[in-house]
Amino acid sequence: MALRYRKHLILSTINQDEVTGAWFGSAHIQYTEQLKFHNIVIQGHGIFWTKAEAEKHLIQEAKEWIDSRLRSGHGK
């Protein structure tokens, strides 16, 4: 899934553990600052019993990372 949020691009990847059936994910957060391209990878925290739950949680974590980055004065 690809999603734009506050001038950042979030690309999520959700995978299923073949043994347990649980879902987990990671996200690439891409943005440009002062003409420099950045690609950050975050690992989702937690495992979930549905793909939708895992993706929803991962997107929320990515948005929180972006919000924290912008609150700290970056990206202005």
mmJSON file of the N, C-alpha and C atoms, coordinates in Angstrom:
{"data_MODEL":{"atom_site":{
"group_PDB":["ATOM","ATOM","ATOM","ATOM","ATOM","ATOM","ATOM","ATOM","ATOM","ATOM","ATOM","ATOM","ATOM","ATOM","ATOM","ATOM","ATOM","ATOM","ATOM","ATOM","ATOM","ATOM","ATOM","ATOM","ATOM","ATOM","ATOM","ATOM","ATOM","ATOM","ATOM","ATOM","ATOM","ATOM","ATOM","ATOM","ATOM","ATOM","ATOM","ATOM","ATOM","ATOM","ATOM","ATOM","ATOM","ATOM","ATOM","ATOM","ATOM","ATOM","ATOM","ATOM","ATOM","ATOM","ATOM","ATOM","ATOM","ATOM","ATOM","ATOM","ATOM","ATOM","ATOM","ATOM","ATOM","ATOM","ATOM","ATOM","ATOM","ATOM","ATOM","ATOM","ATOM","ATOM","ATOM","ATOM","ATOM","ATOM","ATOM","ATOM","ATOM","ATOM","ATOM","ATOM","ATOM","ATOM","ATOM","ATOM","ATOM","ATOM","ATOM","ATOM","ATOM","ATOM","ATOM","ATOM","ATOM","ATOM","ATOM","ATOM","ATOM","ATOM","ATOM","ATOM","ATOM","ATOM","ATOM","ATOM","ATOM","ATOM","ATOM","ATOM","ATOM","ATOM","ATOM","ATOM","ATOM","ATOM","ATOM","ATOM","ATOM","ATOM","ATOM","ATOM","ATOM","ATOM","ATOM","ATOM","ATOM","ATOM","ATOM","ATOM","ATOM","ATOM","ATOM","ATOM","ATOM","ATOM","ATOM","ATOM","ATOM","ATOM","ATOM","ATOM","ATOM","ATOM","ATOM","ATOM","ATOM","ATOM","ATOM","ATOM","ATOM","ATOM","ATOM","ATOM","ATOM","ATOM","ATOM","ATOM","ATOM","ATOM","ATOM","ATOM","ATOM","ATOM","ATOM","ATOM","ATOM","ATOM","ATOM","ATOM","ATOM","ATOM","ATOM","ATOM","ATOM","ATOM","ATOM","ATOM","ATOM","ATOM","ATOM","ATOM","ATOM","ATOM","ATOM","ATOM","ATOM","ATOM","ATOM","ATOM","ATOM","ATOM","ATOM","ATOM","ATOM","ATOM","ATOM","ATOM","ATOM","ATOM","ATOM","ATOM","ATOM","ATOM","ATOM","ATOM","ATOM","ATOM","ATOM","ATOM","ATOM","ATOM","ATOM","ATOM","ATOM","ATOM","ATOM","ATOM","ATOM","ATOM","ATOM","ATOM","ATOM","ATOM","ATOM","ATOM"],
"id":[1,2,3,4,5,6,7,8,9,10,11,12,13,14,15,16,17,18,19,20,21,22,23,24,25,26,27,28,29,30,31,32,33,34,35,36,37,38,39,40,41,42,43,44,45,46,47,48,49,50,51,52,53,54,55,56,57,58,59,60,61,62,63,64,65,66,67,68,69,70,71,72,73,74,75,76,77,78,79,80,81,82,83,84,85,86,87,88,89,90,91,92,93,94,95,96,97,98,99,100,101,102,103,104,105,106,107,108,109,110,111,112,113,114,115,116,117,118,119,120,121,122,123,124,125,126,127,128,129,130,131,132,133,134,135,136,137,138,139,140,141,142,143,144,145,146,147,148,149,150,151,152,153,154,155,156,157,158,159,160,161,162,163,164,165,166,167,168,169,170,171,172,173,174,175,176,177,178,179,180,181,182,183,184,185,186,187,188,189,190,191,192,193,194,195,196,197,198,199,200,201,202,203,204,205,206,207,208,209,210,211,212,213,214,215,216,217,218,219,220,221,222,223,224,225,226,227,228],
"type_symbol":["N","C","C","N","C","C","N","C","C","N","C","C","N","C","C","N","C","C","N","C","C","N","C","C","N","C","C","N","C","C","N","C","C","N","C","C","N","C","C","N","C","C","N","C","C","N","C","C","N","C","C","N","C","C","N","C","C","N","C","C","N","C","C","N","C","C","N","C","C","N","C","C","N","C","C","N","C","C","N","C","C","N","C","C","N","C","C","N","C","C","N","C","C","N","C","C","N","C","C","N","C","C","N","C","C","N","C","C","N","C","C","N","C","C","N","C","C","N","C","C","N","C","C","N","C","C","N","C","C","N","C","C","N","C","C","N","C","C","N","C","C","N","C","C","N","C","C","N","C","C","N","C","C","N","C","C","N","C","C","N","C","C","N","C","C","N","C","C","N","C","C","N","C","C","N","C","C","N","C","C","N","C","C","N","C","C","N","C","C","N","C","C","N","C","C","N","C","C","N","C","C","N","C","C","N","C","C","N","C","C","N","C","C","N","C","C","N","C","C","N","C","C","N","C","C","N","C","C"],
"label_atom_id":["N","CA","C","N","CA","C","N","CA","C","N","CA","C","N","CA","C","N","CA","C","N","CA","C","N","CA","C","N","CA","C","N","CA","C","N","CA","C","N","CA","C","N","CA","C","N","CA","C","N","CA","C","N","CA","C","N","CA","C","N","CA","C","N","CA","C","N","CA","C","N","CA","C","N","CA","C","N","CA","C","N","CA","C","N","CA","C","N","CA","C","N","CA","C","N","CA","C","N","CA","C","N","CA","C","N","CA","C","N","CA","C","N","CA","C","N","CA","C","N","CA","C","N","CA","C","N","CA","C","N","CA","C","N","CA","C","N","CA","C","N","CA","C","N","CA","C","N","CA","C","N","CA","C","N","CA","C","N","CA","C","N","CA","C","N","CA","C","N","CA","C","N","CA","C","N","CA","C","N","CA","C","N","CA","C","N","CA","C","N","CA","C","N","CA","C","N","CA","C","N","CA","C","N","CA","C","N","CA","C","N","CA","C","N","CA","C","N","CA","C","N","CA","C","N","CA","C","N","CA","C","N","CA","C","N","CA","C","N","CA","C","N","CA","C","N","CA","C","N","CA","C","N","CA","C","N","CA","C","N","CA","C","N","CA","C"],
"label_alt_id":[null,null,null,null,null,null,null,null,null,null,null,null,null,null,null,null,null,null,null,null,null,null,null,null,null,null,null,null,null,null,null,null,null,null,null,null,null,null,null,null,null,null,null,null,null,null,null,null,null,null,null,null,null,null,null,null,null,null,null,null,null,null,null,null,null,null,null,null,null,null,null,null,null,null,null,null,null,null,null,null,null,null,null,null,null,null,null,null,null,null,null,null,null,null,null,null,null,null,null,null,null,null,null,null,null,null,null,null,null,null,null,null,null,null,null,null,null,null,null,null,null,null,null,null,null,null,null,null,null,null,null,null,null,null,null,null,null,null,null,null,null,null,null,null,null,null,null,null,null,null,null,null,null,null,null,null,null,null,null,null,null,null,null,null,null,null,null,null,null,null,null,null,null,null,null,null,null,null,null,null,null,null,null,null,null,null,null,null,null,null,null,null,null,null,null,null,null,null,null,null,null,null,null,null,null,null,null,null,null,null,null,null,null,null,null,null,null,null,null,null,null,null,null,null,null,null,null,null],
"label_comp_id":["MET","MET","MET","ALA","ALA","ALA","LEU","LEU","LEU","ARG","ARG","ARG","TYR","TYR","TYR","ARG","ARG","ARG","LYS","LYS","LYS","HIS","HIS","HIS","LEU","LEU","LEU","ILE","ILE","ILE","LEU","LEU","LEU","SER","SER","SER","THR","THR","THR","ILE","ILE","ILE","ASN","ASN","ASN","GLN","GLN","GLN","ASP","ASP","ASP","GLU","GLU","GLU","VAL","VAL","VAL","THR","THR","THR","GLY","GLY","GLY","ALA","ALA","ALA","TRP","TRP","TRP","PHE","PHE","PHE","GLY","GLY","GLY","SER","SER","SER","ALA","ALA","ALA","HIS","HIS","HIS","ILE","ILE","ILE","GLN","GLN","GLN","TYR","TYR","TYR","THR","THR","THR","GLU","GLU","GLU","GLN","GLN","GLN","LEU","LEU","LEU","LYS","LYS","LYS","PHE","PHE","PHE","HIS","HIS","HIS","ASN","ASN","ASN","ILE","ILE","ILE","VAL","VAL","VAL","ILE","ILE","ILE","GLN","GLN","GLN","GLY","GLY","GLY","HIS","HIS","HIS","GLY","GLY","GLY","ILE","ILE","ILE","PHE","PHE","PHE","TRP","TRP","TRP","THR","THR","THR","LYS","LYS","LYS","ALA","ALA","ALA","GLU","GLU","GLU","ALA","ALA","ALA","GLU","GLU","GLU","LYS","LYS","LYS","HIS","HIS","HIS","LEU","LEU","LEU","ILE","ILE","ILE","GLN","GLN","GLN","GLU","GLU","GLU","ALA","ALA","ALA","LYS","LYS","LYS","GLU","GLU","GLU","TRP","TRP","TRP","ILE","ILE","ILE","ASP","ASP","ASP","SER","SER","SER","ARG","ARG","ARG","LEU","LEU","LEU","ARG","ARG","ARG","SER","SER","SER","GLY","GLY","GLY","HIS","HIS","HIS","GLY","GLY","GLY","LYS","LYS","LYS"],
"label_asym_id":["A","A","A","A","A","A","A","A","A","A","A","A","A","A","A","A","A","A","A","A","A","A","A","A","A","A","A","A","A","A","A","A","A","A","A","A","A","A","A","A","A","A","A","A","A","A","A","A","A","A","A","A","A","A","A","A","A","A","A","A","A","A","A","A","A","A","A","A","A","A","A","A","A","A","A","A","A","A","A","A","A","A","A","A","A","A","A","A","A","A","A","A","A","A","A","A","A","A","A","A","A","A","A","A","A","A","A","A","A","A","A","A","A","A","A","A","A","A","A","A","A","A","A","A","A","A","A","A","A","A","A","A","A","A","A","A","A","A","A","A","A","A","A","A","A","A","A","A","A","A","A","A","A","A","A","A","A","A","A","A","A","A","A","A","A","A","A","A","A","A","A","A","A","A","A","A","A","A","A","A","A","A","A","A","A","A","A","A","A","A","A","A","A","A","A","A","A","A","A","A","A","A","A","A","A","A","A","A","A","A","A","A","A","A","A","A","A","A","A","A","A","A","A","A","A","A","A","A"],
"label_entity_id":["1","1","1","1","1","1","1","1","1","1","1","1","1","1","1","1","1","1","1","1","1","1","1","1","1","1","1","1","1","1","1","1","1","1","1","1","1","1","1","1","1","1","1","1","1","1","1","1","1","1","1","1","1","1","1","1","1","1","1","1","1","1","1","1","1","1","1","1","1","1","1","1","1","1","1","1","1","1","1","1","1","1","1","1","1","1","1","1","1","1","1","1","1","1","1","1","1","1","1","1","1","1","1","1","1","1","1","1","1","1","1","1","1","1","1","1","1","1","1","1","1","1","1","1","1","1","1","1","1","1","1","1","1","1","1","1","1","1","1","1","1","1","1","1","1","1","1","1","1","1","1","1","1","1","1","1","1","1","1","1","1","1","1","1","1","1","1","1","1","1","1","1","1","1","1","1","1","1","1","1","1","1","1","1","1","1","1","1","1","1","1","1","1","1","1","1","1","1","1","1","1","1","1","1","1","1","1","1","1","1","1","1","1","1","1","1","1","1","1","1","1","1","1","1","1","1","1","1"],
"label_seq_id":[1,1,1,2,2,2,3,3,3,4,4,4,5,5,5,6,6,6,7,7,7,8,8,8,9,9,9,10,10,10,11,11,11,12,12,12,13,13,13,14,14,14,15,15,15,16,16,16,17,17,17,18,18,18,19,19,19,20,20,20,21,21,21,22,22,22,23,23,23,24,24,24,25,25,25,26,26,26,27,27,27,28,28,28,29,29,29,30,30,30,31,31,31,32,32,32,33,33,33,34,34,34,35,35,35,36,36,36,37,37,37,38,38,38,39,39,39,40,40,40,41,41,41,42,42,42,43,43,43,44,44,44,45,45,45,46,46,46,47,47,47,48,48,48,49,49,49,50,50,50,51,51,51,52,52,52,53,53,53,54,54,54,55,55,55,56,56,56,57,57,57,58,58,58,59,59,59,60,60,60,61,61,61,62,62,62,63,63,63,64,64,64,65,65,65,66,66,66,67,67,67,68,68,68,69,69,69,70,70,70,71,71,71,72,72,72,73,73,73,74,74,74,75,75,75,76,76,76],
"pdbx_PDB_ins_code":[null,null,null,null,null,null,null,null,null,null,null,null,null,null,null,null,null,null,null,null,null,null,null,null,null,null,null,null,null,null,null,null,null,null,null,null,null,null,null,null,null,null,null,null,null,null,null,null,null,null,null,null,null,null,null,null,null,null,null,null,null,null,null,null,null,null,null,null,null,null,null,null,null,null,null,null,null,null,null,null,null,null,null,null,null,null,null,null,null,null,null,null,null,null,null,null,null,null,null,null,null,null,null,null,null,null,null,null,null,null,null,null,null,null,null,null,null,null,null,null,null,null,null,null,null,null,null,null,null,null,null,null,null,null,null,null,null,null,null,null,null,null,null,null,null,null,null,null,null,null,null,null,null,null,null,null,null,null,null,null,null,null,null,null,null,null,null,null,null,null,null,null,null,null,null,null,null,null,null,null,null,null,null,null,null,null,null,null,null,null,null,null,null,null,null,null,null,null,null,null,null,null,null,null,null,null,null,null,null,null,null,null,null,null,null,null,null,null,null,null,null,null,null,null,null,null,null,null],
"Cartn_x":[0.838,0.0,0.883,0.515,1.225,0.269,0.778,-0.047,0.793,0.253,0.923,0.412,1.347,0.985,1.977,1.501,2.314,3.611,3.476,4.591,5.595,5.16,5.959,5.193,5.912,5.298,5.549,4.467,4.56,4.278,5.228,5.071,5.118,3.998,3.945,4.046,4.653,4.752,4.256,3.256,2.674,2.934,3.435,3.748,3.048,2.864,2.25,3.25,3.351,4.207,3.539,4.253,3.679,3.342,4.066,3.855,2.676,2.68,1.646,0.428,0.594,-0.501,-0.627,0.231,0.169,0.732,0.241,0.653,1.555,2.539,3.466,3.928,4.574,4.965,6.108,6.483,7.484,7.052,7.638,7.282,8.515,8.516,9.511,8.82,9.5,9.002,9.973,9.457,10.301,9.894,10.902,10.652,11.89,11.682,12.775,12.895,14.142,14.398,15.673,15.586,16.72,17.369,16.542,16.929,17.613,17.478,18.059,16.939,17.026,16.03,16.38,15.375,15.56,14.621,15.119,14.324,14.582,13.585,13.689,12.857,13.382,12.637,12.305,11.039,10.641,10.007,10.274,9.669,8.441,7.341,6.134,6.326,5.691,5.754,4.456,4.592,3.416,3.124,2.332,1.826,0.31,-0.35,-1.801,-2.416,-3.679,-4.343,-4.991,-5.053,-5.544,-4.578,-4.55,-3.697,-4.135,-5.444,-5.969,-5.531,-5.57,-5.133,-3.65,-2.839,-1.403,-1.113,-1.788,-1.548,-2.009,-3.161,-3.676,-2.69,-2.192,-1.255,0.064,0.56,1.818,1.702,0.614,0.403,0.363,-0.3,-0.352,1.045,1.855,3.239,4.038,3.865,4.582,4.149,2.847,2.359,2.918,2.998,3.557,5.033,5.771,7.177,7.302,6.468,6.478,6.113,5.05,4.624,5.735,6.401,7.493,8.642,8.969,10.038,9.722,8.497,8.113,8.011,7.554,7.491,8.883,9.871,11.234,11.896,11.175,11.706,12.245,12.233,12.695,11.553,11.909,10.91,10.217,10.787,10.148,10.846],
"Cartn_y":[-1.175,0.0,1.239,2.241,3.519,4.612,5.499,6.548,7.802,8.964,10.241,10.817,11.318,11.912,13.022,14.253,15.415,15.499,15.381,15.474,14.33,13.222,12.001,10.892,9.952,8.789,7.58,6.897,5.698,4.497,3.579,2.338,1.187,0.518,-0.548,-1.923,-2.822,-4.221,-5.062,-5.883,-6.736,-8.188,-8.962,-10.37,-11.257,-12.509,-13.474,-14.566,-14.854,-15.944,-17.258,-18.091,-19.344,-20.338,-20.271,-21.214,-20.801,-19.549,-19.102,-18.489,-18.013,-17.334,-15.867,-15.392,-14.006,-13.069,-11.829,-10.822,-9.787,-9.283,-8.267,-7.444,-6.32,-5.507,-4.555,-3.875,-2.817,-1.744,-0.57,0.529,1.309,1.753,2.704,4.063,5.031,6.401,7.211,7.813,8.56,10.028,10.893,12.324,13.035,14.274,15.104,16.311,16.618,17.772,18.437,19.726,20.502,19.803,19.379,18.727,17.374,16.795,15.492,14.483,13.326,12.273,11.386,11.074,10.22,9.019,7.867,6.643,5.979,5.997,5.457,4.179,3.154,1.908,1.749,1.504,1.204,-0.184,-0.897,-2.208,-2.01,-2.621,-2.53,-3.266,-2.772,-3.414,-4.189,-5.453,-6.279,-7.229,-8.234,-9.17,-9.182,-9.443,-9.31,-10.523,-10.758,-11.933,-11.673,-10.414,-10.121,-9.16,-9.249,-8.367,-6.912,-6.686,-5.32,-4.692,-5.448,-4.934,-4.568,-5.436,-5.19,-3.933,-3.784,-2.621,-1.335,-1.367,-0.189,0.242,-0.698,-0.386,0.152,-0.456,-0.02,1.396,1.702,3.053,4.07,3.701,4.602,4.845,3.803,3.958,4.871,4.712,5.555,7.013,7.251,8.621,9.23,8.443,8.942,9.288,8.484,8.775,10.107,10.305,11.548,12.736,12.603,13.691,14.064,13.076,13.318,14.045,13.619,14.255,15.716,15.996,17.377,18.235,17.645,18.384,18.791,17.972,18.265,19.371,19.895,21.014,20.643,19.384,18.956,19.144,19.373,19.465,20.793,21.83,23.151,23.994],
"Cartn_z":[0.0,0.0,0.0,-0.744,-0.777,-0.311,0.517,1.099,1.27,0.912,1.141,2.449,3.26,4.534,4.854,4.93,5.295,4.478,3.165,2.205,2.331,2.871,2.972,2.25,1.688,1.061,1.958,2.33,3.163,2.273,2.201,1.437,2.433,2.614,3.622,2.976,3.724,3.322,4.492,4.227,5.258,4.86,5.817,5.571,6.597,6.216,7.12,7.472,8.751,9.222,8.83,8.098,7.598,8.705,9.801,10.898,11.771,12.225,13.164,12.486,11.27,10.576,10.965,11.859,12.308,11.231,11.242,10.272,10.941,10.19,10.679,9.488,9.74,8.592,8.859,7.771,7.816,6.826,6.973,6.075,5.677,4.433,3.94,3.968,4.558,4.565,3.719,2.664,1.739,1.745,1.73,1.672,1.125,0.699,0.206,1.115,1.492,2.346,1.859,1.585,1.074,-0.127,-1.052,-2.3,-2.097,-0.925,-0.647,-0.386,-1.051,-0.915,0.282,1.089,2.263,2.178,2.575,2.623,3.984,4.842,6.195,6.264,6.915,7.09,8.562,8.847,10.218,10.242,11.316,11.524,12.405,12.009,12.816,14.133,15.164,16.465,16.677,16.911,17.165,16.029,16.359,15.364,15.481,14.375,14.316,13.627,13.906,13.354,12.006,11.578,10.228,9.536,8.228,7.431,7.595,7.631,7.772,9.091,10.18,11.478,11.447,10.861,10.778,9.968,8.844,7.997,8.678,9.311,10.016,11.105,11.875,12.948,12.39,11.334,10.729,10.17,9.497,8.955,10.097,11.2,12.354,12.92,13.008,13.491,12.562,11.261,10.299,10.435,10.588,10.77,12.056,13.113,14.37,14.208,13.437,13.179,12.441,11.432,10.648,11.532,12.315,13.193,14.171,14.735,15.675,14.989,13.784,13.017,12.754,12.353,12.043,13.304,14.418,15.683,16.161,15.84,16.294,15.481,14.49,13.716,12.36,12.016,10.69,9.694,8.467,7.399,7.29,7.869,7.768,6.751],
"occupancy":[1.0,1.0,1.0,1.0,1.0,1.0,1.0,1.0,1.0,1.0,1.0,1.0,1.0,1.0,1.0,1.0,1.0,1.0,1.0,1.0,1.0,1.0,1.0,1.0,1.0,1.0,1.0,1.0,1.0,1.0,1.0,1.0,1.0,1.0,1.0,1.0,1.0,1.0,1.0,1.0,1.0,1.0,1.0,1.0,1.0,1.0,1.0,1.0,1.0,1.0,1.0,1.0,1.0,1.0,1.0,1.0,1.0,1.0,1.0,1.0,1.0,1.0,1.0,1.0,1.0,1.0,1.0,1.0,1.0,1.0,1.0,1.0,1.0,1.0,1.0,1.0,1.0,1.0,1.0,1.0,1.0,1.0,1.0,1.0,1.0,1.0,1.0,1.0,1.0,1.0,1.0,1.0,1.0,1.0,1.0,1.0,1.0,1.0,1.0,1.0,1.0,1.0,1.0,1.0,1.0,1.0,1.0,1.0,1.0,1.0,1.0,1.0,1.0,1.0,1.0,1.0,1.0,1.0,1.0,1.0,1.0,1.0,1.0,1.0,1.0,1.0,1.0,1.0,1.0,1.0,1.0,1.0,1.0,1.0,1.0,1.0,1.0,1.0,1.0,1.0,1.0,1.0,1.0,1.0,1.0,1.0,1.0,1.0,1.0,1.0,1.0,1.0,1.0,1.0,1.0,1.0,1.0,1.0,1.0,1.0,1.0,1.0,1.0,1.0,1.0,1.0,1.0,1.0,1.0,1.0,1.0,1.0,1.0,1.0,1.0,1.0,1.0,1.0,1.0,1.0,1.0,1.0,1.0,1.0,1.0,1.0,1.0,1.0,1.0,1.0,1.0,1.0,1.0,1.0,1.0,1.0,1.0,1.0,1.0,1.0,1.0,1.0,1.0,1.0,1.0,1.0,1.0,1.0,1.0,1.0,1.0,1.0,1.0,1.0,1.0,1.0,1.0,1.0,1.0,1.0,1.0,1.0,1.0,1.0,1.0,1.0,1.0,1.0],
"B_iso_or_equiv":[0.0,0.0,0.0,0.0,0.0,0.0,0.0,0.0,0.0,0.0,0.0,0.0,0.0,0.0,0.0,0.0,0.0,0.0,0.0,0.0,0.0,0.0,0.0,0.0,0.0,0.0,0.0,0.0,0.0,0.0,0.0,0.0,0.0,0.0,0.0,0.0,0.0,0.0,0.0,0.0,0.0,0.0,0.0,0.0,0.0,0.0,0.0,0.0,0.0,0.0,0.0,0.0,0.0,0.0,0.0,0.0,0.0,0.0,0.0,0.0,0.0,0.0,0.0,0.0,0.0,0.0,0.0,0.0,0.0,0.0,0.0,0.0,0.0,0.0,0.0,0.0,0.0,0.0,0.0,0.0,0.0,0.0,0.0,0.0,0.0,0.0,0.0,0.0,0.0,0.0,0.0,0.0,0.0,0.0,0.0,0.0,0.0,0.0,0.0,0.0,0.0,0.0,0.0,0.0,0.0,0.0,0.0,0.0,0.0,0.0,0.0,0.0,0.0,0.0,0.0,0.0,0.0,0.0,0.0,0.0,0.0,0.0,0.0,0.0,0.0,0.0,0.0,0.0,0.0,0.0,0.0,0.0,0.0,0.0,0.0,0.0,0.0,0.0,0.0,0.0,0.0,0.0,0.0,0.0,0.0,0.0,0.0,0.0,0.0,0.0,0.0,0.0,0.0,0.0,0.0,0.0,0.0,0.0,0.0,0.0,0.0,0.0,0.0,0.0,0.0,0.0,0.0,0.0,0.0,0.0,0.0,0.0,0.0,0.0,0.0,0.0,0.0,0.0,0.0,0.0,0.0,0.0,0.0,0.0,0.0,0.0,0.0,0.0,0.0,0.0,0.0,0.0,0.0,0.0,0.0,0.0,0.0,0.0,0.0,0.0,0.0,0.0,0.0,0.0,0.0,0.0,0.0,0.0,0.0,0.0,0.0,0.0,0.0,0.0,0.0,0.0,0.0,0.0,0.0,0.0,0.0,0.0,0.0,0.0,0.0,0.0,0.0,0.0],
"pdbx_formal_charge":[null,null,null,null,null,null,null,null,null,null,null,null,null,null,null,null,null,null,null,null,null,null,null,null,null,null,null,null,null,null,null,null,null,null,null,null,null,null,null,null,null,null,null,null,null,null,null,null,null,null,null,null,null,null,null,null,null,null,null,null,null,null,null,null,null,null,null,null,null,null,null,null,null,null,null,null,null,null,null,null,null,null,null,null,null,null,null,null,null,null,null,null,null,null,null,null,null,null,null,null,null,null,null,null,null,null,null,null,null,null,null,null,null,null,null,null,null,null,null,null,null,null,null,null,null,null,null,null,null,null,null,null,null,null,null,null,null,null,null,null,null,null,null,null,null,null,null,null,null,null,null,null,null,null,null,null,null,null,null,null,null,null,null,null,null,null,null,null,null,null,null,null,null,null,null,null,null,null,null,null,null,null,null,null,null,null,null,null,null,null,null,null,null,null,null,null,null,null,null,null,null,null,null,null,null,null,null,null,null,null,null,null,null,null,null,null,null,null,null,null,null,null,null,null,null,null,null,null],
"auth_seq_id":[1,1,1,2,2,2,3,3,3,4,4,4,5,5,5,6,6,6,7,7,7,8,8,8,9,9,9,10,10,10,11,11,11,12,12,12,13,13,13,14,14,14,15,15,15,16,16,16,17,17,17,18,18,18,19,19,19,20,20,20,21,21,21,22,22,22,23,23,23,24,24,24,25,25,25,26,26,26,27,27,27,28,28,28,29,29,29,30,30,30,31,31,31,32,32,32,33,33,33,34,34,34,35,35,35,36,36,36,37,37,37,38,38,38,39,39,39,40,40,40,41,41,41,42,42,42,43,43,43,44,44,44,45,45,45,46,46,46,47,47,47,48,48,48,49,49,49,50,50,50,51,51,51,52,52,52,53,53,53,54,54,54,55,55,55,56,56,56,57,57,57,58,58,58,59,59,59,60,60,60,61,61,61,62,62,62,63,63,63,64,64,64,65,65,65,66,66,66,67,67,67,68,68,68,69,69,69,70,70,70,71,71,71,72,72,72,73,73,73,74,74,74,75,75,75,76,76,76],
"auth_comp_id":["MET","MET","MET","ALA","ALA","ALA","LEU","LEU","LEU","ARG","ARG","ARG","TYR","TYR","TYR","ARG","ARG","ARG","LYS","LYS","LYS","HIS","HIS","HIS","LEU","LEU","LEU","ILE","ILE","ILE","LEU","LEU","LEU","SER","SER","SER","THR","THR","THR","ILE","ILE","ILE","ASN","ASN","ASN","GLN","GLN","GLN","ASP","ASP","ASP","GLU","GLU","GLU","VAL","VAL","VAL","THR","THR","THR","GLY","GLY","GLY","ALA","ALA","ALA","TRP","TRP","TRP","PHE","PHE","PHE","GLY","GLY","GLY","SER","SER","SER","ALA","ALA","ALA","HIS","HIS","HIS","ILE","ILE","ILE","GLN","GLN","GLN","TYR","TYR","TYR","THR","THR","THR","GLU","GLU","GLU","GLN","GLN","GLN","LEU","LEU","LEU","LYS","LYS","LYS","PHE","PHE","PHE","HIS","HIS","HIS","ASN","ASN","ASN","ILE","ILE","ILE","VAL","VAL","VAL","ILE","ILE","ILE","GLN","GLN","GLN","GLY","GLY","GLY","HIS","HIS","HIS","GLY","GLY","GLY","ILE","ILE","ILE","PHE","PHE","PHE","TRP","TRP","TRP","THR","THR","THR","LYS","LYS","LYS","ALA","ALA","ALA","GLU","GLU","GLU","ALA","ALA","ALA","GLU","GLU","GLU","LYS","LYS","LYS","HIS","HIS","HIS","LEU","LEU","LEU","ILE","ILE","ILE","GLN","GLN","GLN","GLU","GLU","GLU","ALA","ALA","ALA","LYS","LYS","LYS","GLU","GLU","GLU","TRP","TRP","TRP","ILE","ILE","ILE","ASP","ASP","ASP","SER","SER","SER","ARG","ARG","ARG","LEU","LEU","LEU","ARG","ARG","ARG","SER","SER","SER","GLY","GLY","GLY","HIS","HIS","HIS","GLY","GLY","GLY","LYS","LYS","LYS"],
"auth_asym_id":["A","A","A","A","A","A","A","A","A","A","A","A","A","A","A","A","A","A","A","A","A","A","A","A","A","A","A","A","A","A","A","A","A","A","A","A","A","A","A","A","A","A","A","A","A","A","A","A","A","A","A","A","A","A","A","A","A","A","A","A","A","A","A","A","A","A","A","A","A","A","A","A","A","A","A","A","A","A","A","A","A","A","A","A","A","A","A","A","A","A","A","A","A","A","A","A","A","A","A","A","A","A","A","A","A","A","A","A","A","A","A","A","A","A","A","A","A","A","A","A","A","A","A","A","A","A","A","A","A","A","A","A","A","A","A","A","A","A","A","A","A","A","A","A","A","A","A","A","A","A","A","A","A","A","A","A","A","A","A","A","A","A","A","A","A","A","A","A","A","A","A","A","A","A","A","A","A","A","A","A","A","A","A","A","A","A","A","A","A","A","A","A","A","A","A","A","A","A","A","A","A","A","A","A","A","A","A","A","A","A","A","A","A","A","A","A","A","A","A","A","A","A","A","A","A","A","A","A"],
"auth_atom_id":["N","CA","C","N","CA","C","N","CA","C","N","CA","C","N","CA","C","N","CA","C","N","CA","C","N","CA","C","N","CA","C","N","CA","C","N","CA","C","N","CA","C","N","CA","C","N","CA","C","N","CA","C","N","CA","C","N","CA","C","N","CA","C","N","CA","C","N","CA","C","N","CA","C","N","CA","C","N","CA","C","N","CA","C","N","CA","C","N","CA","C","N","CA","C","N","CA","C","N","CA","C","N","CA","C","N","CA","C","N","CA","C","N","CA","C","N","CA","C","N","CA","C","N","CA","C","N","CA","C","N","CA","C","N","CA","C","N","CA","C","N","CA","C","N","CA","C","N","CA","C","N","CA","C","N","CA","C","N","CA","C","N","CA","C","N","CA","C","N","CA","C","N","CA","C","N","CA","C","N","CA","C","N","CA","C","N","CA","C","N","CA","C","N","CA","C","N","CA","C","N","CA","C","N","CA","C","N","CA","C","N","CA","C","N","CA","C","N","CA","C","N","CA","C","N","CA","C","N","CA","C","N","CA","C","N","CA","C","N","CA","C","N","CA","C","N","CA","C","N","CA","C","N","CA","C","N","CA","C","N","CA","C","N","CA","C"],
"pdbx_PDB_model_num":[1,1,1,1,1,1,1,1,1,1,1,1,1,1,1,1,1,1,1,1,1,1,1,1,1,1,1,1,1,1,1,1,1,1,1,1,1,1,1,1,1,1,1,1,1,1,1,1,1,1,1,1,1,1,1,1,1,1,1,1,1,1,1,1,1,1,1,1,1,1,1,1,1,1,1,1,1,1,1,1,1,1,1,1,1,1,1,1,1,1,1,1,1,1,1,1,1,1,1,1,1,1,1,1,1,1,1,1,1,1,1,1,1,1,1,1,1,1,1,1,1,1,1,1,1,1,1,1,1,1,1,1,1,1,1,1,1,1,1,1,1,1,1,1,1,1,1,1,1,1,1,1,1,1,1,1,1,1,1,1,1,1,1,1,1,1,1,1,1,1,1,1,1,1,1,1,1,1,1,1,1,1,1,1,1,1,1,1,1,1,1,1,1,1,1,1,1,1,1,1,1,1,1,1,1,1,1,1,1,1,1,1,1,1,1,1,1,1,1,1,1,1,1,1,1,1,1,1]
}}}
